[in-house]
Every structure is written in C-alpha cells, then in structure tokens.
Amino acid sequence: MRQHKTTKQSSHMRRRTYPFLLMLTSTLTILLLSALTSCLSESPRSAIEEDKAYTSASSLELATIASLYNYIGGNVDSQGLQGTYRGVYDLNTFTTDEAMLPTRGGDWYDGGFWQNLYLHKWTSADDALYDTWVYLYKVVVFCNRHLETLAANKSLLSQNQYDMYVAEIRAIRAMFYFYIMDLWGSVPVVTSTSQDMKTIGKTQRSEVFTFIIKELQEAINDLPDIKSNLQGEYYGRMTRPVAFFLLAKLFLNAEVYTDNDWTNNVRNDGKNMRFDIDGTQMNAWQACIYFCNQLEYRYKLEENYAENFTVHNENSSENIFTIPMDKYLYANQFKYLFRSRHYAHGATLGMAAENGSVATISTVKAFGYGMKGEEPDDRFYLNFYSDTLYIDGHIVSLTDGKPLVYQPLEVRLDLTGSPYEKTAGARMRKYETDKTAYADGNLQDNDIVLFRFADVLLMRAEARFRNGEDGLTDINAVRKRAGAKVLTSLSLDAILKERLLELVWEGWRRNDLIRFGLFHKAYDQRTPTDEELTSQSTIVFPIPDKAIDLNNNLK
C-alpha cells in the first residue's frame, strides 16, 4: 500500500514501506507465468497451501490488496496504465491526431510500428497489442485470485475490513476492465480462477459495460470516502472518488459502449437510455452529471494549471487518481519526457534523451500556435517546448554551436532527409523536470496524473450540452483558470477542442475522438479515403493472434 509522502527529498526516510510490494509471493509468481503463457490464468494447485500461510489481517492485506498497486505503474514496455512505452497510453495517444512519433532517418522507424499506429494500420499480430492484453488481464486474474483468498481467510478480518477489502479489489478489477473494454470492445469477462480460460468466449461490449457499472456501484459504498491522491493511509489507492470518476467516464461514453455493432453507422442515443442510479431512473447524460456532481465538493481546480504536474504534486487539490512516484522507493518509470526531448535538451539537463514524440501540426494550431493574428493559448507554453530552447535562462546549443530550435510546424510522419529531421515538432513539457531524477529522468518524483477534476468539469459540461442543458459554466471555469477568453456559446466542436487544450498528453484523445465520431478521421498529414470517412470500423483494436491461438473462442 502506498504511504504518504511528506517532503519528497526525505520521503525515503520517512515513509513506511512493505517488502511485499517489491516481490511476488509464490502464488503470484505462478499466476504471472501462467498469464504470460496462456493469457488468462487458472487457479494454481498450490493455492490451498498458500492460503494457510496467512496469520493476520495485516499479512492478508499485504498479500492481496497491497500487491495490486504494483501494477498501476510499470517500468517495462506495455506494463502500467501510464509511464511506459507500447502500452495503454501509446495506444490511446499515437493512434490519434494529438501526437506522433515521426521517423527521423534511422531513428524511430522500429519496423513501421509507430507509423502504423498513426495510420491505423496495426494488425492482430502486433506484439504490443498482445503484451498490453496480457498485462491488463494479468491484473484481472490477480484480482480474482485475491478475492478468493480473502474469502478463504475471512476469519482473520472484521466484517468491515472484509467488505472494504473486497470492494477495493472489485473496483480495481472494474477499472482494468474499463481499459480492456475501451481498447478491444467485446472481451471475455473472467471473475473466477475456476473458469476454463481456454474455452471462455467473448462477452458483448454492452454487457461488459453493464458489468463494470454494476461492480463499481456495488463496491462504492464500502470504499473509503477519502481523496486518493492526498497524503495519508489511502495515498494512491482506489477510493470512492476514484470510482465516481470512472462511473462518470463510463456514462459519458455510454452511446459507444452500448453499441455492439459500430460498423453500421447507427448510434445509440444517450437521452433514450435508462439507468437506475441510487433508485432514480436517469439517461446516460444525467448519470454522467450525477457522478460528476459527487466530486464537486471533494475537489477544486488548482489556481495554477502547472501545479498539478510539479515535482511536488502530491498535494494537488485537483488530482483525483495518480500513480505515486518516488525515485528512492518505486520502480515505476515516467519515460515520456525522456522520449520527447532532443539529445542536446537532455544533455543540458545532465540526462540522455531519445528525440522522439512530438505534437502534430493540427494540435499546435488548435492552441493558436502559428495562426496569423492569434495569440497561443497560455497552456501551449505549459505543455510544449517550442522555438529556441532555453534552460535556466540559457540558450541550449547543438553540437555545432547553433541554438536548438524546435520547429512545431515542420512535423511529418517521415522526416528522413528533411532539414528539420532532428528538430521538427513541439516537444512534451507538461511535467516539471525533476532535476534530481534518476535513470535519465525516468525515475522522477512527480506523480503520474491519471484522473483529475478539470476533466470532471469538462465531462459535465459535455453531458449537460448533449442533454440540452447549459454547460458554459463548467467549461468556462476551466478556461478562466487557463487565462483563456470565456465562451459565450457552446458547441460539440468547442468542447472537443477544449478537451485537447486542457488534457493534452494525458492519454484521453482516442477515447474522446471515438465518442465524437472522429477517430477514424484522425490523420493529420494526409486526406482520409472515402471508406475511412464513412466507416467507423477502426474504433477498437483486434484481439491479438497469440491470444486467439490459445483460445479459438476469442474471434
């Protein structure tokens, strides 16, 4: 379990840590190996003997709930919800019009992987898809196993402890199913280690959606009503506000998630849906608004947008759910700043760099950069490095002595041979640089932000607008904090643009574009074909071949 962080420089001396978080028990090792070889694990033969090893509530908690938090972040490809490469974040970002990883001569071609993501030419044979599938289901399997372990050792716990621990695990499992469903659509729903994982079939996406909502609603009252991101016993854990956020996000996307045939261009209408929310019948938009309202009195916007991403961001009044980072304690990495910086940029900081990811031209123009007669939105300079680069007031120089000048409007998917091959593109800035970070900046102290209150306000603004209500107050609260001109009227285009301006680099762009019916048009550098303009068939990824080879029911 994550314990609180006081002052980050001394947190490694003051925080209580658990050896359980640094290793796997024999049961988890068996499950992990099984997950990697058969994708979905069966109950290990040693489980009964393992269950007998628990002698106290504390040991049981550590071996079940605490161990799950090892997997929210990661340090190798496709592991973790954010921070690493070729996983959930990259699939949700580099498949969109927000950002790309252009080929730069001999750099970043990688067998065409990054270009194929951007051009929607991924295939079911891609290892990154399989590795991400295995990672997400691995955590689901762990949740199932730990629920069974809690039940087998219930005598060690009070009823309140048992109810709270079960709720926490069910909510974590629901969160992982949210990502699985969002990425793949119709998928297997596995809730027990006794299920035959080699024969289980897919569940329709609408049923998976209903399952996730039911799990969260049934768990929510037994979750602690505590801010997850603030210091204390529940720092970085699944709490009631985190579940509220997930429910709001689910209902915001209900039109998409309840559509089992998205290829016919017929979409469900959120106004006509009916859901039972605490004994009241609501449509999808009303349900989204309801859960956003639950967060309104728990969180508020930081006065300064950048405060949410500073090295010391653990006290943010806005961040709802984060991946706790501590370079002295945890192996979780945040590699995206490292991936984006030019080599000279990294060297000036005393770190290496990979000179890779950049914003697309359409993204920087959305911020007003390069637009004649328009001043860029203030958030542009908080989210991107552009033009001549200064570090601590000094110009950063290239090896030839010339200044490093980032060129946001010279981006192409393949920059090979371009005079801007190494310098094209506005680079990721969003998180404050931790100058004491390890591993070239990848082991930083800035917590990775997954959910925050600004998104809640934008979700509510959109839900209100789609429901025929006024969403201006919420969207203007976000804009005022950013120093942007308030809007006097609202449209779906304005809402989608504001989500890009506020949430860029946070991994929501694919989710947004699908909801707005634009994901299949998300190409920045070329004109989509007629087929792409009339079909919405590329809103989910194919179930990986390797998973299907192990279970032919996963078509």
C-alpha atoms as one frame of an Amber mdcrd trajectory, in Angstrom:
protein
   0.000   0.000   0.000   1.288   3.486  -0.756   2.057   5.507   2.353   2.106
   9.280   2.454   4.825  11.450   1.039   5.888  14.385   3.160   8.754  16.296
   1.598   9.857  14.253  -1.359  13.568  14.753  -0.797  13.278  12.925   2.524
  10.332  10.672   1.766  12.558   7.611   1.501  13.473   8.042   5.161  10.020
   8.852   6.499   7.657   6.541   4.713   6.660   3.080   5.785   7.219   0.551
   3.016   6.304  -3.055   2.547   8.673  -5.743   1.277   5.590  -7.425  -0.165
   5.461  -4.667  -2.759   8.910  -5.470  -4.062   8.387  -9.147  -4.787   5.762
 -11.682  -5.702   4.652 -14.478  -3.449   4.908 -17.957  -4.893   1.220 -17.842
  -5.742   1.640 -14.605  -7.719   4.691 -15.990  -9.488   2.695 -18.983 -10.673
  -0.116 -16.709 -11.812   2.249 -14.397 -13.659   3.954 -17.201 -15.546   0.594
 -18.717 -16.383  -0.747 -15.365 -17.584   2.211 -14.915 -19.909   1.842 -18.363
 -21.431  -1.922 -18.777 -21.589  -3.085 -15.157 -21.344  -5.712 -15.970 -18.716
  -4.686 -17.931 -15.665  -6.281 -20.858 -13.930  -6.183 -21.340 -10.168  -2.750
 -22.632  -9.088  -2.552 -26.042  -7.452  -0.664 -24.584  -4.511  -3.432 -22.118
  -3.605  -4.812 -24.074  -0.645  -1.410 -24.376   0.956  -0.728 -20.696   0.267
  -3.981 -19.656   1.927  -2.965 -21.365   5.143   0.109 -19.143   5.376  -1.892
 -16.048   6.331  -1.914 -15.478  10.071  -3.193 -11.912  10.479  -5.300  -9.242
   8.874  -2.129  -7.324   8.060  -0.429 -10.202   6.237  -3.621 -10.887   4.308
  -3.996  -7.267   3.273  -0.399  -7.058   2.121  -0.562 -10.197   0.031  -3.836
  -9.279  -1.665  -4.755  -5.599  -1.957  -1.295  -4.126  -1.492   0.279  -6.269
  -4.195  -2.183  -4.995  -6.819  -0.769  -1.475  -6.638   2.489  -2.756  -8.102
   0.735  -2.897 -11.454  -0.868   0.548 -11.790   2.518   1.837 -12.975   5.351
  -0.032 -14.657   8.949   0.014 -15.790   8.985  -2.179 -18.913   7.120  -1.919
 -22.206   3.354  -2.434 -22.148   3.207  -2.539 -18.338   1.349   0.088 -16.327
  -1.534   2.385 -17.209   0.941   5.166 -17.988   4.660   5.832 -17.905   5.995
   3.131 -20.237   6.068   2.515 -23.986   3.861   0.431 -26.288   1.042   0.092
 -23.782  -2.286   1.662 -22.850  -1.043   5.252 -23.130   0.654   4.862 -26.503
  -2.341   3.044 -27.990  -4.577   5.904 -26.854  -2.257   8.711 -27.966  -0.243
   7.847 -31.075  -3.301   6.489 -32.885  -4.815   9.973 -32.808  -4.332  13.435
 -34.271  -2.789  14.645 -30.987   0.776  13.382 -31.285   3.090  11.182 -33.318
   6.477   9.529 -33.264   7.927  10.507 -36.649  10.678   8.527 -38.330  13.901
  10.552 -38.149  16.368   8.945 -40.522  17.493   5.768 -38.803  15.584   6.618
 -35.615  12.066   5.662 -34.636  11.122   3.504 -37.594  11.045   0.339 -35.465
   9.677  -1.878 -38.219   6.995   0.678 -39.026   5.303   0.265 -35.637   4.858
   3.962 -34.839   3.794   4.880 -38.363   1.273   2.042 -38.370  -0.236   3.266
 -35.104  -0.717   6.730 -36.522  -2.078   5.487 -39.857  -4.385   2.923 -38.199
  -2.533   0.059 -39.852  -1.986  -2.004 -36.731  -2.584  -5.744 -37.016  -3.576
  -8.565 -34.691  -0.006  -9.840 -34.974   1.483  -6.789 -33.231   3.342  -7.836
 -30.103   2.487  -4.555 -28.355  -1.220  -5.372 -28.545  -0.663  -8.828 -27.106
   1.652  -7.596 -24.364  -0.887  -4.951 -23.331  -3.695  -7.523 -23.409  -1.657
  -9.834 -21.167  -0.802  -7.025 -18.757  -4.407  -5.910 -18.289  -5.783  -9.425
 -17.918  -2.921 -10.365 -15.616  -4.190  -7.791 -13.125  -7.768  -9.062 -13.558
  -6.527 -12.575 -12.745  -4.720 -11.311  -9.663  -7.913  -9.574  -8.535  -9.902
 -12.770  -8.938  -7.344 -14.774  -7.024  -7.146 -12.240  -4.208 -10.922 -12.127
  -3.814 -10.879 -15.889  -3.343  -8.004 -15.614  -0.872  -9.934 -13.052   1.166
 -12.987 -15.308   1.232 -10.917 -18.303   2.319  -9.366 -16.301   5.165 -12.355
 -14.192   6.159 -11.985 -15.230   9.801  -8.873 -13.052  10.069 -10.872  -9.910
   9.292 -13.692  -7.946  10.835 -16.799  -7.667   8.689 -15.982  -4.039   7.931
 -12.438  -4.935   6.891 -13.662  -7.740   4.673 -16.293  -5.594   2.976 -13.805
  -2.767   2.383 -11.063  -5.029   1.002 -13.481  -6.842  -1.302 -14.861  -3.517
  -2.547 -11.380  -2.190  -3.225 -10.365  -5.222  -5.269 -13.643  -5.290  -7.199
 -13.248  -1.601  -8.044  -9.644  -2.119  -9.203 -10.777  -5.035 -11.356 -13.571
  -2.869 -12.793 -11.042  -0.158 -13.662  -8.895  -2.648 -15.551 -11.961  -3.963
 -17.359 -12.731  -0.359 -18.323  -9.405  -0.160 -20.154  -9.828  -3.625 -21.692
 -13.334  -2.841 -22.951 -12.309   0.595 -24.203  -9.430  -0.847 -26.218 -10.989
  -4.090 -27.503 -14.767  -3.846 -27.217 -16.268  -7.311 -26.780 -13.957  -9.294
 -24.499 -14.035 -12.193 -22.032 -15.368 -11.369 -18.577 -13.486 -13.535 -16.099
 -14.448 -13.360 -12.430 -13.162 -16.657 -11.024  -9.990 -18.715 -11.213 -12.179
 -21.801 -11.666 -13.314 -20.692 -15.126 -11.751 -22.600 -18.014  -9.721 -19.883
 -19.633  -9.005 -21.916 -22.758 -12.670 -22.130 -23.725 -14.312 -18.997 -22.364
 -15.813 -16.809 -25.072 -16.266 -13.089 -25.520 -18.966 -11.035 -23.839 -20.713
  -8.364 -25.905 -19.379  -4.906 -25.223 -22.717  -3.643 -23.900 -22.731  -6.463
 -21.338 -19.145  -5.714 -20.301 -20.183  -2.075 -19.845 -23.109  -3.158 -17.650
 -20.844  -5.477 -15.658 -18.320  -2.719 -14.929 -21.028  -0.300 -13.800 -22.602
  -2.927 -11.565 -19.243  -3.765  -9.975 -18.485  -0.123  -9.227 -21.966   0.646
  -7.927 -21.928  -2.355  -5.602 -18.417  -1.569  -4.363 -18.738   2.160  -3.955
 -20.435   2.333  -0.539 -17.754   0.155   1.050 -14.880   2.151  -0.404 -13.328
   4.770   1.892 -14.658   8.237   1.117 -11.169   9.705   1.073  -9.143  11.583
  -1.515  -6.827   9.044  -3.079  -4.115  11.455  -4.134  -3.545  13.246  -0.830
  -1.099  12.169   1.819  -2.216   9.523   4.266  -3.035   5.847   4.529  -5.024
   5.824   1.291  -2.445   7.652  -0.803  -2.618   6.350  -4.351  -5.352   3.799
  -3.610  -8.769   3.072  -5.052 -11.259   5.149  -3.050 -14.837   6.297  -3.539
 -13.961   9.448  -5.548 -11.895   7.369  -7.992 -14.929   5.130  -8.554 -17.130
   8.213  -9.057 -14.751   9.425 -11.767 -14.804   6.060 -13.547 -18.596   5.943
 -13.465 -18.811   9.447 -14.929 -16.406   8.447 -17.711 -18.390   5.265 -18.428
 -21.710   7.086 -18.749 -20.149   9.848 -20.853 -19.214   7.127 -23.338 -22.401
   5.081 -22.923 -23.502   5.628 -26.523 -20.270   3.990 -27.674 -20.017   1.253
 -25.064 -23.592   0.015 -25.532 -23.220  -0.257 -29.316 -22.380  -3.842 -30.258
 -22.278  -3.076 -33.985 -20.424   0.164 -34.586 -19.832  -0.694 -38.256 -23.392
   0.138 -39.324 -23.028   3.849 -38.507 -26.137   3.706 -36.300 -25.510   5.017
 -32.814 -27.491   4.718 -29.629 -28.952   7.930 -28.188 -27.840   8.756 -24.658
 -31.089  10.623 -23.994 -33.113   7.465 -24.604 -31.083   5.193 -22.335 -32.287
   4.412 -18.826 -30.127   3.570 -15.840 -31.026   3.053 -12.205 -28.791   5.391
 -10.217 -29.445   5.202  -6.485 -33.106   4.409  -7.073 -33.658   7.105  -9.706
 -34.047   6.475 -13.443 -31.594   8.578 -15.438 -30.458   8.781 -19.032 -26.749
   8.465 -19.869 -26.046  12.203 -19.679 -27.923  12.627 -16.394 -25.980   9.708
 -14.929 -22.687  11.273 -16.005 -23.718  14.597 -14.462 -24.774  12.842 -11.252
 -21.368  11.237 -10.719 -19.531  14.422 -11.673 -21.586  16.183  -9.004 -20.321
  13.733  -6.392 -16.811  15.067  -6.989 -17.674  18.763  -6.985 -17.392  19.225
  -3.218 -14.352  16.989  -2.850 -12.049  18.635  -5.385 -11.368  22.011  -6.924
  -9.219  23.431  -9.687  -5.731  24.439  -8.684  -5.203  28.164  -9.185  -2.178
  27.333 -11.318  -2.609  24.662 -14.003   1.062  23.657 -13.738   0.760  22.797
 -10.027  -0.855  19.500 -10.954   2.339  18.320 -12.652   5.119  19.694 -10.459
   7.740  17.550  -8.771   5.777  18.026  -5.547   2.273  17.435  -6.912   1.100
  15.008  -4.212  -0.926  17.760  -2.511  -2.858  18.820  -5.604  -6.464  19.766
  -4.854  -7.359  18.711  -8.394  -5.697  15.347  -8.994  -8.108  12.508  -8.243
  -6.044   9.405  -9.022  -2.318   9.237  -9.627   0.498   6.730  -9.907   2.655
   7.576  -6.868   6.268   8.123  -7.876   9.326   8.099  -5.644  12.729   7.507
  -7.177  14.040   6.127  -3.892  11.282   3.580  -3.362   9.456   2.564  -6.513
  10.488   1.091  -9.832   7.665   2.853 -11.724   9.017   4.998 -14.543   7.725
   8.003 -16.455   9.526   7.858 -19.799   7.580  10.320 -21.909   9.662  13.444
 -21.244  12.818  11.430 -21.930  11.307  10.125 -25.182  10.379  13.582 -26.445
  13.476  15.702 -25.732  16.167  16.382 -28.305  19.559  14.923 -27.385  21.009
  18.369 -26.644  17.983  19.154 -24.490  18.595  16.080 -22.368  22.336  16.639
 -22.183  21.832  20.172 -20.867  19.844  18.663 -18.010  22.576  16.106 -17.367
  20.396  13.345 -18.799  20.081  11.370 -22.007  17.148  11.766 -24.427  15.550
   9.940 -27.349  14.397  12.795 -29.636  11.095  11.192 -30.488   7.495  12.134
 -29.706   6.009  15.455 -30.829   2.688  17.242 -31.147   1.062  17.187 -34.553
   0.616  20.332 -36.595  -3.142  20.260 -36.010  -2.578  20.143 -32.245  -0.267
  23.154 -32.081  -2.600  25.083 -34.370  -5.516  24.222 -32.086  -3.565  26.014
 -29.350  -3.244  29.018 -31.692   0.452  28.486 -32.437   1.370  29.678 -35.934
  -2.102  31.092 -36.532  -1.962  34.579 -38.011  -3.385  37.246 -35.719  -3.898
  34.779 -32.866  -2.002  34.529 -29.610  -1.400  30.945 -28.448  -3.408  29.679
 -25.508  -1.325  30.045 -22.332  -1.450  26.288 -21.868   0.643  25.859 -25.001
   3.762  27.031 -23.212   2.983  24.840 -20.192   2.553  21.730 -22.305   5.158
  22.135 -25.043   8.707  23.181 -25.738   8.858  25.136 -28.996  11.131  27.521
 -30.887  14.510  28.442 -29.373  15.047  26.360 -26.268  16.103  27.986 -23.023
  17.061  26.064 -19.887  17.526  28.134 -16.726  17.642  31.278 -18.855  20.392
  29.997 -21.175  20.038  29.009 -24.817  20.601  25.304 -25.412  23.167  24.705
 -28.142  23.623  21.878 -30.614  26.987  20.191 -31.096  27.816  22.647 -33.912
  27.268  25.591 -31.576  23.991  26.676 -33.166  20.971  27.129 -30.899  18.465
  24.300 -30.566  15.264  25.479 -32.213  12.220  23.226 -32.127  10.079  23.593
 -35.271   6.424  22.778 -34.433   5.121  23.358 -37.979   7.697  21.177 -39.765
   6.413  17.836 -38.474   5.926  14.978 -40.929   5.362  11.298 -40.267   8.636
  10.551 -42.040  11.223  13.299 -41.590  14.075  11.392 -43.184  16.075  13.788
 -45.337  14.251  16.861 -44.059  16.426  19.798 -42.896  14.363  19.520 -39.690
  14.874  15.783 -39.296  16.113  16.137 -35.714  14.378  19.352 -34.658  10.835
  19.168 -36.060   7.990  19.169 -33.603   6.844  20.757 -30.360   8.042  18.535
 -27.510   6.290  17.351 -24.376   6.742  19.681 -21.428   3.682  19.091 -19.232
   5.512  17.729 -16.167   8.056  19.839 -14.336  11.569  18.495 -14.789  12.808
  16.706 -11.686  16.454  17.689 -11.859  17.343  15.090  -9.234  15.647  12.276
 -11.161  17.452   9.024 -11.816  17.704   6.911 -14.977  17.899   9.900 -17.337
  14.827  11.418 -15.750  12.640   8.317 -15.971  12.664   7.766 -12.209  11.108
  11.044 -11.107   9.172  12.234  -8.072   6.251  13.812  -9.994   3.243  11.561
  -9.506   1.726  10.497 -12.839  -1.730  12.026 -13.195  -4.423   9.613 -14.383
  -7.687  11.339 -13.342  -8.221  14.982 -12.381 -11.025  17.390 -11.600 -10.621
  19.552 -14.719 -11.696  16.502 -16.703 -14.737  16.171 -14.427 -15.814  19.734
 -15.254 -15.328  19.123 -18.966 -17.248  15.838 -18.781 -20.123  17.560 -17.019
 -20.119  20.439 -19.499 -20.358  17.962 -22.369 -23.045  15.830 -20.705 -25.123
  18.910 -19.958 -24.776  20.174 -23.510 -25.695  16.808 -25.015 -28.701  16.678
 -22.685 -29.928  20.089 -23.860 -28.685  21.976 -20.797 -26.178  24.784 -20.279
 -22.577  23.599 -19.998 -20.913  27.000 -20.235 -20.268  27.458 -16.510 -18.124
  24.335 -16.258 -16.118  24.825 -19.432 -15.529  28.489 -18.638 -14.241  27.609
 -15.173 -11.516  25.600 -16.878 -10.821  28.342 -19.407 -10.684  31.111 -16.791
  -8.071  29.188 -14.830  -6.027  28.968 -18.031  -6.359  32.689 -18.721  -8.404
  31.992 -21.863 -11.306  34.100 -23.075 -14.640  32.823 -21.759 -17.065  31.337
 -24.270 -20.499  32.856 -24.792 -21.908  29.888 -26.683 -21.122  26.202 -26.796
 -20.838  23.529 -29.472 -19.507  19.996 -29.656 -16.526  21.275 -31.647 -15.714
  23.765 -28.869 -15.977  21.046 -26.225 -13.681  18.665 -28.100 -11.162  21.435
 -28.693 -11.188  22.420 -25.023 -10.542  18.814 -24.024  -7.451  18.832 -26.243
  -6.198  22.139 -24.832  -6.679  21.086 -21.220  -5.870  17.355 -21.335  -3.163
  17.099 -23.985  -0.531  14.422 -23.163  -2.872  12.814 -20.597  -3.983   9.826
 -22.682  -7.657  10.656 -23.373  -7.593  11.708 -27.034  -8.579   8.354 -28.581
 -11.449   7.972 -26.109 -12.658  11.475 -26.976 -12.375  11.124 -30.750 -14.358
   7.882 -30.742 -17.152   9.479 -28.715 -17.260  12.402 -31.168 -17.264  10.042
 -34.167 -13.886  11.263 -35.405 -11.328   8.606 -34.510 -11.427   7.054 -37.979
 -10.621  10.514 -39.399  -7.689  11.159 -37.076  -4.954  11.588 -39.640  -3.005
  14.793 -39.503  -0.820  14.560 -42.594  -2.998  13.046 -45.294  -6.551  13.068
 -46.652  -8.628  10.098 -45.445 -10.095   7.810 -48.087 -13.840   7.807 -48.769
 -14.078   4.473 -46.981 -12.426   5.919 -43.870 -14.738   8.927 -43.899 -17.877
   6.769 -43.992 -16.833   3.894 -41.742 -16.270   3.831 -38.011 -14.846   0.313
 -38.047 -11.495   1.277 -36.556 -12.629   2.217 -33.056 -11.300  -0.909 -31.351
  -8.157  -2.988 -31.673  -8.172  -6.606 -32.874  -7.818  -9.313 -30.247  -4.194
 -10.467 -30.635  -3.429 -13.581 -32.679  -1.461 -15.070 -29.815  -4.494 -14.870
 -27.552  -6.707 -16.454 -30.201  -4.168 -19.246 -30.765  -4.677 -20.208 -27.119
  -8.472 -19.881 -27.252 -10.309 -20.083 -30.564 -13.445 -18.609 -28.981 -11.702
 -15.231 -28.946 -12.512 -14.312 -32.536
